[in-house]
Amino acid sequence: MGRGGYSLSLSLFLSSQVAKMALIQFSLSQASLRSSPSYFPRSPMHPSASSSIGFYSSSSSSPSSRVSSHLRSLFPAWTKSANLNVKKNDASKFTVKSSLDTVGPTVSVGQVTEVTKDTFWPIVQAAGDKTVVLDMYTQWCGPCKVMDPKIKDLSKKYLDVVFLKLDCNQENKPLAKELGIRVVPTFKILKNSKIVKEVTGAKLDDLVVAIESARSS
C-alpha cells in the first residue's frame, strides 16, 4: 500500500473514532439532563416547570417528583398559590360527589324522579329554593294513574321545578306518615325544605295554580 493510501485509511479511522466519541458524549449529556432537576431555568413562566408542578404527585418517588420538589423549593410563593387553587377545586369536586352519593338517584330536568323514604329529603335539601312537587300515589289508585301522564307533561313544561313521585307502600310508610298524607293522590309542594302548598285528589287545575303560586313566591 502506498503512503497516500495509508494516510487516507488512517484519516478515515480517526474520523470514525471521533464521531463515536462525540455520540457517546452526547448520549451521556442527555442522560445527565434527564436525571438532574437543575436543567430547568429558574423562572416560574417556564413551561416545563409549570407542567412538573401541575401533573406529578408529591408522593411519587420518580425523578419527576424530585424535579417537582426542587421547583417548589425554588418558587415557594408561586407553588403555594398553585396548591391552594388545587385544594379549592378538589373541595368543590368532593362537595358535588358527596351530594350525588347522598341523593342517590339522578334528578333530571323535564322528568319525574321516583324517590323513597331514604332519598326524598336529600333531594329536597339539594333543590334549595327551587320549587319541588311531590306526587304521592299507590299502585292500586285509579285517580293516581289518571294523573301520572299529566304530571309528566307538567315536568316538561316547568323545567325550573323538581318533580318527584313517592309510592306510599309499606316500605315508604314512615315518610308518608311524616308528610301527613290522608288520601291519594296527594301533591305536596315544597320550597326551602318546607311544605308550602298541598293539593289532594286528581285536580290538575288546582295543582297548576299551586305550582304557579309557589314559583312566584
C-alpha angles and dihedrals in degrees: 000000000000126000091255092054092048092050091050093050091048091050092051091048092050092046092053091049092050091050091051092049091049091051092050091048091049092050092050090049092053092048090050091052093050094050098043125071091203093086092078112097111242096249127110089216094063108114094219092054094050093048091053092056095043102047109032128078118238089223093060119111093204124116087255089060091052089051090052091050090049091052091049089055090050097048108026096159094048095046092045089057091048091050091052091053091050092050091051092051092047091051093052091049091049091051092052093046092046091052092050092048091051096044095050107193119057114249109221126197113247094021139091114242121212112227137187135205088272100048102036102081096041089055092047091049091048089052090064111180094356117115113256123199117197118196108203111197146149131225094242097048113112097195088049090059090049091053096044098083090041091055089051089053091051090052089057091047099047104047092169092060126082111226119201135173129204125197104219094215129138093277093054095038094108091058093043089052092047091053091049101239117183104166138015132272097037123166118206117194116201138185127181088002092301130111107243102165139020132194122185126199132015094310107141096173092052090048092052091051091050092049092049091049093050093048093053096046 
